[in-house]
Amino acid sequence: MPELVVAPLGTHLPSHGGPGDPWRPIDVQLGSGLRMVACERFPGVWRVVLQVHHAVCDGLSGMELFGDVWSHYHGNPPAAFRQPTRRLAAPSAPAPAASPQPPSTDLVRETRKFAGFIPTPLARGPVRAVAEPACPGIDAPYLTFRFSREETRLLWTHAAAAGVAVNDILVAAMMRTCLAWNAAAGHPASGVRITMPVSLKAAGARGPVCNDMSYAFLDRSAADCARPSELIHSLAAASHWIQEHRATEALLDTLAVLDRYPPLIWLITRLPVCLSTAVVSNIGNFGTRMKASVPHDGACGLPGGLRITAAGGVPPLRPGTRLAVGLATYDSQLQLSLLCDRRSLGDAAQSLLAEMIRPSVFGCAAALSHWGGADAPAGEPRPPEPSRDNRGPLPTVRGRI
């Protein structure tokens, strides 16, 4: 059964790293791979966190499971399963009998470039006193901050006017932040790699929780990141190329070959080398992704007399990677969540990086050459209308996954 931790206001939980720590890594050999933590941070205000191990399911499946929890809490059945419009073979499944199509020349060339690119790891940051957590043991090990509705809409407007996605602006800002971080630490980076999880689920498909995902890799040299506008447009072009060539599925084909030699994968994931500078996961509209069968006030879910006022998520740290960033939109507000390898970067890294990311995002948006309103580019949904300001007497919940 999933582990459940409930901490009403005033509860003292074990410190991070100690026995019974609700934020400790999940051991799938000892449990279900799922843990839910509900902490009352202020009277009537709870933070509910669903932790999922990727051996059990990917982040999007975890979000749908989170939505099922809220549906059940409200007394409604969860959303019905839908058959996918296409079937994906397991990565280790044998190839079909038909003669396979040879990989495109572009894909082979980009694969070679990927193999030859050596990303620079984030360096250890400056030493700075870190404030004691407001709620010891209850505060999660990641840091979260939000952009206002006006700031979020401004980012969308600038992206739409330039014909790019907001995600392109955010990835560019993360690349430039990583370079600025290393420069300030006295270890200038020659190149940065951003790993992005990509869902392989068919559009509209919904089924039991599973892990149906791959990764896209965006590599840029320090020189490539010098001009924000050019960087953003190059990332937009790269995203289209990845989709057109189905590069994320080609990665699974490669892993299927490596899977025939288990010691090789074990070695690759444990070598003390940088595999990626940061992992950045954009889960889009959190409320839509949850598919919760609950009433809404604008974009805010209202399960069982509660109001979900904020929602977001953060991916786990991958091998050879020291920073994980989760991007999500809820109630017309963009939220960023950061998780750092504190042993490598220092205890103050998360707060210092957060201070650098916000101006970097606005700097990248301002660098785009076109301004004003425009229709949304393909694949970039308009932000939902915000909920009414009158919240009434409902308790509030801050949802996390």
C-alpha positions as CSV (number, residue, x, y, z in Angstrom):
1,M,0.0,0.0,0.0
2,P,1.2,3.6,-0.6
3,E,2.7,5.3,2.5
4,L,0.7,8.1,4.0
5,V,2.1,10.7,6.3
6,V,-0.3,13.3,7.9
7,A,1.1,16.1,10.0
8,P,-1.5,18.5,11.5
9,L,-0.3,22.0,12.6
10,G,2.3,21.7,15.3
11,T,3.4,18.2,14.4
12,H,7.2,17.7,14.5
13,L,8.4,15.3,11.9
14,P,11.9,13.8,11.7
15,S,14.6,16.0,10.2
16,H,15.7,15.6,6.7
17,G,17.8,12.4,6.3
18,G,16.7,11.0,9.7
19,P,14.7,7.8,10.3
20,G,11.1,8.3,9.2
21,D,11.9,11.4,7.2
22,P,8.9,11.9,4.9
23,W,11.1,13.3,2.2
24,R,13.6,10.4,2.1
25,P,14.2,8.6,-1.2
26,I,11.6,5.9,-1.9
27,D,12.9,2.4,-1.8
28,V,10.8,0.4,-4.3
29,Q,12.1,-2.9,-2.8
30,L,10.4,-2.1,0.5
31,G,7.2,-0.3,-0.5
32,S,4.8,0.5,-3.3
33,G,6.8,3.3,-4.8
34,L,4.2,5.9,-3.8
35,R,4.1,8.2,-0.8
36,M,1.6,11.0,0.1
37,V,2.5,13.6,2.6
38,A,-0.1,16.1,3.9
39,C,1.2,18.9,6.2
40,E,-0.8,21.7,7.7
41,R,1.4,24.7,7.3
42,F,-1.1,27.3,8.6
43,P,-4.5,27.0,10.2
44,G,-6.7,25.5,7.4
45,V,-3.9,25.6,4.8
46,W,-2.4,22.2,3.9
47,R,0.4,21.2,1.5
48,V,-0.3,17.8,-0.1
49,V,2.6,16.1,-1.8
50,L,2.4,13.0,-3.9
51,Q,5.8,11.4,-4.3
52,V,6.2,8.8,-7.1
53,H,9.2,6.6,-8.0
54,H,9.8,6.4,-11.7
55,A,10.0,2.6,-11.5
56,V,6.3,2.8,-10.8
57,C,5.1,5.5,-13.1
58,D,6.2,8.7,-14.8
59,G,5.2,12.2,-13.7
60,L,2.2,12.6,-15.9
61,S,0.7,9.3,-14.7
62,G,1.4,10.5,-11.2
63,M,-0.5,13.6,-11.8
64,E,-3.5,11.7,-13.1
65,L,-3.3,9.5,-10.0
66,F,-3.3,12.7,-7.9
67,G,-6.4,13.7,-9.8
68,D,-8.0,10.4,-8.9
69,V,-7.3,11.0,-5.3
70,W,-9.1,14.3,-5.4
71,S,-12.0,12.7,-7.3
72,H,-12.3,10.1,-4.6
73,Y,-12.1,12.7,-1.9
74,H,-15.0,14.6,-3.5
75,G,-17.0,11.4,-3.8
76,N,-16.9,11.1,-7.6
77,P,-15.5,8.2,-9.6
78,P,-12.2,9.0,-11.4
79,A,-12.1,9.8,-15.1
80,A,-12.7,6.8,-17.3
81,F,-9.8,5.0,-19.0
82,R,-9.4,5.7,-22.7
83,Q,-7.7,3.4,-25.2
84,P,-4.7,5.0,-26.8
85,T,-4.9,5.9,-30.5
86,R,-1.5,4.3,-31.1
87,R,0.4,1.5,-29.4
88,L,3.9,1.7,-28.2
89,A,6.0,-1.4,-28.1
90,A,8.1,-2.0,-25.0
91,P,11.6,-0.8,-25.4
92,S,13.0,-4.3,-25.1
93,A,10.4,-5.8,-27.5
94,P,11.8,-7.4,-30.7
95,A,11.6,-5.4,-33.9
96,P,8.6,-6.2,-36.2
97,A,9.1,-8.6,-39.0
98,A,8.9,-5.9,-41.6
99,S,12.2,-4.4,-42.8
100,P,12.9,-1.4,-40.5
101,Q,13.5,2.0,-42.0
102,P,17.1,3.1,-41.7
103,P,17.6,6.1,-39.4
104,S,17.7,9.4,-41.2
105,T,21.0,11.0,-42.0
106,D,20.0,14.0,-39.8
107,L,19.3,11.7,-36.8
108,V,22.6,9.9,-37.2
109,R,24.5,13.2,-37.4
110,E,22.7,14.6,-34.3
111,T,23.3,11.4,-32.4
112,R,27.1,11.7,-33.1
113,K,27.0,15.3,-32.0
114,F,25.2,14.3,-28.8
115,A,27.8,11.6,-28.0
116,G,30.6,14.0,-28.6
117,F,29.2,16.9,-26.5
118,I,30.6,17.1,-22.9
119,P,28.3,19.2,-20.7
120,T,29.8,21.2,-17.9
121,P,28.4,20.3,-14.4
122,L,27.2,23.1,-12.1
123,A,29.9,24.2,-9.8
124,R,29.7,24.5,-6.0
125,G,28.2,27.9,-5.2
126,P,29.2,30.5,-2.6
127,V,28.8,29.8,1.0
128,R,25.9,31.8,2.5
129,A,24.0,31.4,5.7
130,V,20.7,29.6,5.2
131,A,17.7,30.5,7.3
132,E,16.2,27.8,9.4
133,P,13.1,26.3,7.9
134,A,9.8,27.8,9.1
135,C,8.5,24.3,9.7
136,P,11.4,21.9,10.4
137,G,10.8,18.4,9.0
138,I,7.6,19.6,7.2
139,D,9.2,21.9,4.7
140,A,9.9,19.9,1.5
141,P,13.5,19.7,0.3
142,Y,12.7,21.7,-2.9
143,L,12.1,25.4,-3.4
144,T,9.1,26.8,-5.2
145,F,8.3,30.3,-6.5
146,R,5.6,31.6,-8.8
147,F,5.1,34.3,-11.4
148,S,2.0,36.5,-11.0
149,R,-0.9,36.2,-13.5
150,E,0.2,39.4,-15.1
151,E,3.8,38.2,-15.4
152,T,2.7,34.8,-16.8
153,R,0.4,36.4,-19.4
154,L,3.2,38.8,-20.4
155,L,5.6,35.9,-21.0
156,W,2.9,34.1,-23.1
157,T,2.3,37.3,-25.1
158,H,6.0,37.8,-25.9
159,A,6.4,34.2,-26.9
160,A,3.3,34.3,-29.1
161,A,4.5,37.4,-30.8
162,A,7.8,35.9,-31.6
163,G,6.3,32.6,-32.8
164,V,7.9,30.5,-30.1
165,A,6.6,28.7,-27.0
166,V,7.0,29.9,-23.4
167,N,8.9,26.7,-22.8
168,D,11.6,27.9,-25.3
169,I,12.0,31.1,-23.2
170,L,12.2,29.1,-20.0
171,V,14.8,26.6,-21.3
172,A,16.9,29.5,-22.6
173,A,16.7,31.2,-19.3
174,M,17.8,28.1,-17.5
175,M,20.8,27.6,-19.8
176,R,21.9,31.2,-19.3
177,T,21.4,30.9,-15.5
178,C,23.6,27.8,-15.4
179,L,26.3,29.6,-17.3
180,A,26.0,32.6,-15.1
181,W,26.1,30.4,-12.0
182,N,29.4,28.7,-13.0
183,A,30.9,32.0,-14.0
184,A,30.1,33.5,-10.6
185,A,31.6,30.4,-8.9
186,G,34.9,30.8,-10.8
187,H,34.4,27.8,-13.1
188,P,33.2,29.1,-16.5
189,A,31.2,26.4,-18.4
190,S,32.1,25.6,-22.0
191,G,28.7,24.1,-22.7
192,V,25.3,23.2,-21.1
193,R,23.0,20.3,-21.6
194,I,19.3,20.4,-20.6
195,T,17.5,17.1,-20.3
196,M,13.7,17.3,-20.8
197,P,11.4,14.4,-20.0
198,V,8.9,13.7,-22.9
199,S,5.7,11.8,-22.6
200,L,5.1,9.1,-25.2
201,K,1.4,8.7,-24.4
202,A,-1.0,9.0,-27.3
203,A,-3.1,12.1,-27.2
204,G,-6.2,11.6,-25.1
205,A,-5.1,8.2,-23.7
206,R,-5.7,7.4,-20.1
207,G,-5.0,4.1,-18.4
208,P,-3.4,2.6,-15.3
209,V,-0.3,4.3,-14.0
210,C,2.8,3.4,-16.0
211,N,6.1,4.8,-17.1
212,D,5.7,5.8,-20.8
213,M,8.3,8.5,-21.3
214,S,11.6,9.3,-22.9
215,Y,14.0,12.2,-22.9
216,A,15.0,15.0,-25.2
217,F,18.5,16.6,-24.9
218,L,19.2,20.2,-25.8
219,D,23.0,21.0,-26.0
220,R,24.4,24.5,-26.4
221,S,27.9,26.0,-26.1
222,A,28.5,29.1,-24.0
223,A,28.8,31.1,-27.3
224,D,25.5,29.8,-28.5
225,C,23.9,31.3,-25.3
226,A,25.4,34.7,-25.7
227,R,22.4,36.2,-27.6
228,P,19.1,35.3,-25.9
229,S,16.8,35.9,-28.9
230,E,18.9,33.7,-31.2
231,L,19.1,31.0,-28.5
232,I,15.3,31.0,-28.0
233,H,14.6,30.6,-31.7
234,S,17.2,27.9,-32.0
235,L,15.6,26.0,-29.2
236,A,12.2,26.4,-30.9
237,A,13.6,24.9,-34.1
238,A,15.3,22.1,-32.1
239,S,11.9,21.2,-30.5
240,H,10.2,20.9,-33.9
241,W,13.1,18.8,-35.2
242,I,12.9,16.4,-32.2
243,Q,9.2,15.9,-32.8
244,E,9.6,15.5,-36.6
245,H,12.3,12.9,-36.3
246,R,10.8,11.2,-33.3
247,A,14.2,11.5,-31.6
248,T,12.9,10.7,-28.2
249,E,11.7,7.3,-29.3
250,A,15.0,6.7,-31.0
251,L,16.6,7.1,-27.6
252,L,14.5,4.2,-26.3
253,D,15.8,2.1,-29.2
254,T,19.3,2.8,-28.1
255,L,18.6,2.0,-24.5
256,A,17.0,-1.3,-25.7
257,V,20.4,-2.2,-27.2
258,L,22.2,-1.2,-24.0
259,D,19.7,-3.2,-22.0
260,R,21.1,-6.4,-23.4
261,Y,24.3,-5.7,-21.4
262,P,23.0,-4.7,-17.9
263,P,26.5,-4.0,-16.5
264,L,26.9,-1.3,-19.1
265,I,23.9,0.7,-18.0
266,W,24.9,0.2,-14.4
267,L,28.4,1.6,-15.2
268,I,27.1,4.6,-17.3
269,T,24.7,5.8,-14.5
270,R,27.4,5.5,-11.8
271,L,30.4,7.1,-13.5
272,P,31.4,10.4,-11.8
273,V,30.9,12.4,-14.9
274,C,28.3,15.0,-15.9
275,L,25.6,13.6,-18.0
276,S,23.5,16.7,-18.0
277,T,23.8,20.2,-16.5
278,A,20.1,20.2,-15.5
279,V,16.9,18.4,-16.0
280,V,13.9,20.7,-16.8
281,S,10.4,19.2,-16.9
282,N,7.4,21.3,-18.2
283,I,4.2,19.6,-17.2
284,G,2.0,22.3,-18.7
285,N,-1.4,23.0,-17.2
286,F,-1.5,21.1,-13.9
287,G,-5.3,21.3,-13.5
288,T,-5.9,19.8,-16.9
289,R,-3.2,17.1,-16.5
290,M,-4.8,15.9,-13.2
291,K,-8.2,15.2,-14.9
292,A,-9.9,15.4,-11.5
293,S,-13.7,14.9,-11.4
294,V,-14.3,17.8,-9.1
295,P,-16.1,21.2,-9.4
296,H,-14.0,24.2,-10.3
297,D,-14.0,27.9,-9.6
298,G,-12.4,29.3,-12.7
299,A,-9.2,27.1,-12.9
300,C,-9.1,26.2,-9.2
301,G,-10.3,22.7,-8.2
302,L,-12.8,22.5,-5.3
303,P,-12.7,18.9,-4.1
304,G,-14.9,18.1,-1.1
305,G,-15.1,21.6,0.3
306,L,-11.4,22.4,-0.2
307,R,-9.8,24.9,-2.7
308,I,-6.6,23.9,-4.4
309,T,-4.9,27.3,-4.7
310,A,-1.6,26.3,-6.2
311,A,-0.1,23.2,-7.8
312,G,3.2,22.2,-9.3
313,G,5.8,19.5,-9.5
314,V,9.6,18.8,-9.6
315,P,11.4,15.9,-11.3
316,P,13.9,13.8,-9.4
317,L,17.6,14.4,-9.8
318,R,19.0,12.1,-12.5
319,P,22.4,10.4,-12.4
320,G,25.2,12.9,-13.2
321,T,22.9,15.9,-12.8
322,R,22.9,18.4,-10.0
323,L,19.8,20.5,-10.7
324,A,16.1,19.5,-11.4
325,V,13.5,22.1,-12.3
326,G,9.8,21.6,-12.7
327,L,7.6,24.0,-14.6
328,A,3.8,24.1,-14.3
329,T,0.9,26.5,-14.8
330,Y,-2.1,26.5,-12.5
331,D,-4.8,29.2,-12.1
332,S,-3.0,31.3,-14.8
333,Q,0.2,31.4,-12.8
334,L,3.5,29.9,-13.9
335,Q,5.3,28.1,-11.0
336,L,8.9,26.9,-10.9
337,S,10.2,24.3,-8.4
338,L,13.9,23.6,-7.9
339,L,15.6,20.6,-6.4
340,C,19.4,20.7,-6.0
341,D,22.1,18.3,-5.1
342,R,23.1,20.2,-2.0
343,R,26.1,18.1,-1.3
344,S,27.6,19.2,-4.6
345,L,26.2,22.7,-4.8
346,G,25.9,23.9,-1.2
347,D,22.9,24.4,1.1
348,A,22.2,27.9,-0.3
349,A,22.2,26.8,-4.0
350,Q,18.4,26.6,-4.3
351,S,17.6,30.1,-3.0
352,L,20.5,31.6,-4.9
353,L,19.5,29.9,-8.2
354,A,15.9,31.0,-7.7
355,E,17.1,34.6,-7.4
356,M,19.0,34.3,-10.7
357,I,16.3,32.5,-12.7
358,R,13.5,35.1,-12.4
359,P,15.5,38.0,-14.0
360,S,16.9,35.6,-16.5
361,V,13.4,34.6,-17.7
362,F,12.4,38.3,-18.1
363,G,15.6,39.1,-19.8
364,C,15.1,36.4,-22.4
365,A,11.5,37.5,-23.0
366,A,12.6,41.1,-23.4
367,A,15.3,40.1,-25.9
368,L,12.7,38.8,-28.4
369,S,12.6,41.2,-31.3
370,H,8.7,41.3,-31.6
371,W,6.3,42.7,-29.1
372,G,2.6,43.0,-28.8
373,G,-0.3,40.5,-29.0
374,A,-0.6,37.6,-31.4
375,D,-2.2,34.3,-31.8
376,A,-0.7,31.4,-29.9
377,P,1.8,29.4,-31.9
378,A,1.0,25.8,-32.6
379,G,1.0,23.6,-29.5
380,E,1.0,26.6,-27.1
381,P,-2.4,26.8,-25.4
382,R,-3.7,30.0,-24.1
383,P,-3.5,30.4,-20.4
384,P,-6.9,29.6,-18.6
385,E,-9.0,32.4,-17.2
386,P,-8.1,33.0,-13.5
387,S,-10.6,32.1,-10.8
388,R,-12.7,34.6,-8.9
389,D,-11.0,36.5,-6.1
390,N,-13.8,35.8,-3.7
391,R,-12.7,32.5,-2.1
392,G,-15.3,32.4,0.7
393,P,-14.8,30.2,3.7
394,L,-13.3,27.2,2.0
395,P,-10.0,25.8,3.4
396,T,-7.1,25.9,1.0
397,V,-4.8,23.2,-0.2
398,R,-1.5,23.7,-2.0
399,G,-1.0,20.6,-4.2
400,R,2.3,19.2,-5.2
401,I,3.6,16.1,-6.9
